[in-house]
Amino acid sequence: MPRSRLAGLGAAILATALAACGSSSSARPVLSAPSVASGLFVHIAFVYETSSENFAQEMSLGAAAAAKATGVTLINTAPPTASGPQQVRLFHAAEQKSRDGIALETLFPDLFTGLLKQAESENIPTIAVDTPPPAGSGVTLFIGNDNYYLGVQLADALLPRIPAGAQGQIVIGTDTPGVPVLTARNQGFETTVKKARPKVTFLNFDSTQEPSTNYSAWSSAVQSHPNALAYVGPGSQDAASLSEIEKKTGKHYLVGADDLDPNSLAGVAAGRVQALVSPEHWLKGYIAVALLAEHALKGTPLPAGWWNPGSLVVDKANIAQVMARQASAASRTAYFQQEVTFELAHPGKYLKPMSALGG
C-alpha cells in the first residue's frame, strides 16, 4: 500500500527538523547554530555495498543529499561489486577520516562485528543501514525496512492476476540466497500467496546479483519453467532481467520484484512487469547521514531502535510519477523533501525497539 505523502508542514516543524535540499538551483536550508559553514569541519562516512547495483546507488544518493543539506563533509564509498573484504578495508579508512560518524550498509554484517564495536569504543557514532547490525557490535540504531511486509505487499500486488484455485508453480529467484532481508521478503511473499492460493507451490533458485549472470540465470529458469504462474525476485536486478527477456522473446509473463532499477521501471511502464515494491532506499541513506550530521553539529542524541522509513508499491497507477522522481538526484531530493522533514521531526512515529526485528 503506497505511503501517503504529507504536505503543508508548518514553520514550527521546519525549524526543528532537518530540511532536505530541493533542486540544484534552490537555496540550501538554513540550520540552527552551529551554522552550515561549520559542517565543513564535520566528517561523516557512508560505507555501502556496491556502486554497481541500483539498491545501493539509491542509498548513496540519499546520503549525498543529506550531506549537501547539512553542509557536512561526506565520504560516500563502496566497492565496485559486492565484496566483504573490500568493504572492510573501506570501513577501516573511514574510521581514520570520518571520526564524526559512520553509516554502514552491508550484506556481510558478521565481518563488521569487531570493527563496529571498535568504532563505538573510540566514540565514533555508527548506524546500521538496510541490514540489521550484528549481535555484539554495540550499534543501537538500525534504519531499514520491515522486509517481511515488503513480501506481503508484492504478493498482494500479484494475487489479482492469479486465479482462485490456481495450481502450478511460482518461480522465485533470489540474487543473494541466505541474506536475511531477502529471505524475509520471500517468506512474506510465500506465506501470503499460500494463504490465498493454497494449491500454488514455489520453486526457489539462485538468480545471482550481477546483471549479466542474473539475466542468464533467469533465461534458463524461464526456459525450464515456461508455464509458471509468476516469476518473482526480491532483489534489485530480477525484474530488469525478466523485462528484457519478455522484450526479446515477445512472450508475456506475470512478473514482480523489488527495487527501482531503471530497466525495471521501464518494464512497469511497458506492461512487462506487474509491480515493484520499493524499499525506498534513498530515504534510508538520507536519514542515516542527517541524524549523524545533527548529532555532530548540534549534539542531538542519536535515537535507539529500529527506524522503518516505509515502502512503496509501484505499478501502472503511479509509474509516471515515480519515473519522474527517479530522473535525477535533484528530482529525488525535491520529491522526498516533505517526507524526510516529517520523519526527522517525528522519529517516534517510525521507531520501534530493536527487539521487534525478530517478530
N, C-alpha and C positions, 0 to 999 in steps of 0.2 A: 504494500500500500504506500503510494508516494507520500513523502513527508510534506506537510503543509509548510509554506513559506510565510514567514512572519514579517509583517510590514508595519510602518507607522511607529517605529520605536522613538521614544521621546528623548529630549536632550539630557534628561537625568541618567538614562541608561548609557547614552553615548559618552557621558562624562566619566562614568565609572568603568566602562569596558574598553577593551582594545577595539579599534576600528580598522577594518581591512582597507587597503588602498583600492581605488577604482581603476579606471583605465590608466595607461601610461601617461596621459596628459593631465590627469586630475591631481589636485593638491594632496600632499601627504597629510594624513590625520595628525593632529597635534595631541601629544600625550601630556599628562600632567608631569610635574617635576619628579625625577630628573628629566631634562629635555631630550628630544630625539637625538640631538647632536651628541649627547653623552653616550648614546648607544654605539657610536663608532668604537668605543673602548670596551664594549661587551662582546665577547667571542663565544659563539654557540656553534655546535655542530649537529647536523642531521646525517647520520650514517645509515644508508638504506641498502636494500637487497641487490639491485642491479639497475644499471642505467638503460638497459635494452628492453625492458618489459613495461607495458602501459601501467599496470597497477602501481609499480614503484615510481614511475615517472610522475604520476598524478600526486603522490605524496610529496615528492621533491618540489613540484610546482607550488603546492600549498605552503611548504616550508619557506620557499623563497619569497612568496607573497607576504608571509608574516614578518620575515626579516626586513623587508622593504617598508612595511607599515610601521614597524617599531624602531627602525634605524640601526639595528644591531648588525654586527659582522657575522656572517654565516659561512661555515664550511659545509657545503652540500655535496656529499661524496658517496660513491658506490662503485663496486667492481663492474666491468662491462657485462659480465654474465654472473649468474648466481654462484658464489664461491665463498664458503665459510672461512677458509684460511685467509683469503684476500680481505674479507670484511674485518677479520680480527686485526690485521695489520692497519687498516684504515681507522679502526677504533683506537688502537694504540696511538696513532698520530694525532687523532682528535683529542685524546687525553692531554697531550702536550700543548696543543694550540688553542683549545676551546675549554678553558677552565670554568667558564660561566654556565655550562650546561651542555649535555649531550642527549639527543633523542635517537633511539635505535630501533630500526625496523629490520628484522632478520628472519629467515627461515631456519636458522641454525641456533636457536636460543641457548641450547646446552653448552655451546662453545663460549658463551659470554658470561656464565655464572660468576667465575672468579674476576673477570675484568670489570663487570658492573659493580661487584662488591668492593673492588679496589677503588673504583672511581668514587663511590659513595663514601668510602673511608677517607678519601682525600678532599671531601666536601665539594665534589663536582656533582651537581644535581643531574639525575638521569631519569628519563621517561621511556618506557617501552611502548612502541607503536605497532599496531596491526597484529603482532604476535605477543601473547602474554609473557611477562618476564619469567625466567626460570626460577624455581624454588631456591632460596638461599642467596639470591643476588642482592637483596636489600632494596630493590626497586619497589616503590609503593604506589606508583601511578602508571596505569595502563590505559592507552587510548586506542580502542578497537571496537569491532562490531560484535553483535550477537550473531555469530555465523550460522548457528542452527536456524535462527529465524530467517536468515537470507535464503537458506534452502527451502523453508516453508513458502517464502514469497515466490520463489521460482516455480515450485510445484503448483501453487495457486494460479500462476500465470499460464501454465501449460495445460492444466487439467480440463479446461473447457474444450480443448481440441482432442481430448482422449475420451472416446465414448464410454458411457456407463456400461459395465460388463465386459469391457475390452480385455482380451487375452493377448499376451505377447511380451516382448522384452523392451525395456528402455536401456539404451547403451550409455554408460557414464564413463567419460574419460577424465581422469584426474592427472593433472600435469606434474604434480609432485606428491605421489602417494605417501601417506603417513604424516603429512603436515597437519597439525591439529585443526587449523582454521578451515582447511579444505575438507577434512574428514567430517567436521561438524556440519558444513554445508550439505554434504552428501547425506548425512543422517537425517537432517531436517527435510530434505527433498524426498528421500525414500520413505520415511515414516508417513509423511503427508499423502504421498501418492498411494501408498499401500492401504491406507485407511479409506481412501475414496474409491480406489480401483484394486480390490483385493486379489484379482487374478493376474495382475501385472508382476513380472519378475524383472530383475536388474542384472545387467552384465557390466562389470567394472574392469577397466584396464588402465594401463599407464599411458597417457597421451603425450608425455614429456613436455618440457617447458619451452624449449627453443622453437621459434616459428617454423623452421624447415622440417625438423623432426616431428613436431606436432602435426603439421599438415600430412606428412607421410603416415603417421600413426592413425589419424582419422580416416585417411583414404583407405587404408587396409581394413579398418573397422567397418566402414560403410559398405565396402565390397563384400565383406564376410557376413554382414547382417543387414542386407538391403531392405528388409521388411520390418525393421524395428519400429515401435510406436513413436519413439522420440530419441534424439541424440542430445546429450546434456553434458556440460562440463562446468565445474566450479571455478576454473581458473581463467586467466586473462586472455589466452590465445585460442581457446577452443572454438568459440563462435566465429572468430575470424577465419579459421581453417575450414569450418563447416560451410560457411557462407561462400568461400571461394570454391569449394567442391561443388556446391549446388550451381554456382555460376558457370563452371566449366562443363559440367555434365548435363545441365538443363533439367535435372531432377529436383524435386522439392521435398524437403523433409521437415519434420517438426523439430525445431532447434531452440534450445535455451541455454544460457550460460551466465557468467558473472563478469563484471568489469566493463570498461568502456574503450576498448581498443578501437581506433578509428575504423578499421575494416569491419568490426562487429557492428558498430553504429550504422555503417553503410548497409550492412546486411539487414538490419531492422528497417531502415528506410526503404529498401528494395523489396521487403516482404520475405526475405530468405531466413530471417531469424525472428522467431515469435516474440521473445522477450529477453532482456538482460536485467540482472539485478546489480545495481551499482553500490558497492560498499562506501561510496563517497570518500575515496582515499584522499582527495585534496583536503577535505576538512580535517582529517587526522594529522596530516603534515602541518597544516596551518596552526591548529590548536596546540600541538606539542611545542612548536617554536614560540608561539605567542605566550604561552604560560612560562616557558623558560626566560623569555625576554622580560616579562613583567616581574618575575622573581629577581632577576639581576638588576633591573632598573629601579624598582620600587621596593624591593624586599617583600613583595607579596608571597605568602607561603604557597608552595605547590599543594594542590589538593591531593588527597589519597583515595585510592579506589580504582574502579573501572569506569572510564568515561566512554560512553557509547554515543557517537555523534549522529547515528542514524543511517538509513539506506534509502534507495530509490529504485523503483521498478521502471524500466524504460521499455516502451512499446510504441506501437503506431500512434497512440494518442498524444504522446509528448516528445516523439523523436526529433521533431523540428526544433523545439525549444532546447533540448539537450545538445543537439549538434551545434546550435548557435553558441551555446555556453562553452563548448569544448573547442571553439575555433582558435583561441589564443590564450596566452597567460592572462592578458588583461580582461578578456571576456569571462574567464573563470572567476577572477577576483571580483569583478562587478556583480556577477550572478550571486556569489556567496556572501556578499558584504553584510547584508542584514542577518543572515544565518549565523555567521561567526560572531557578530556583535551580540546577538541574543544569547548564544551558547556561553560565551565568555562572561556575560553579565549574570547568567543564571546557572552556574555549574551544578547546583543541587538537582536540577531537572534531568541531568544527564549522567550523574554519578551513582554508582552502586558499590557496595562493598566488594572487594576483590574476591571474596569467597563465592560471590554469585556466579563467577565464571564456571564453576563446576556444576551449576544447577541448570 
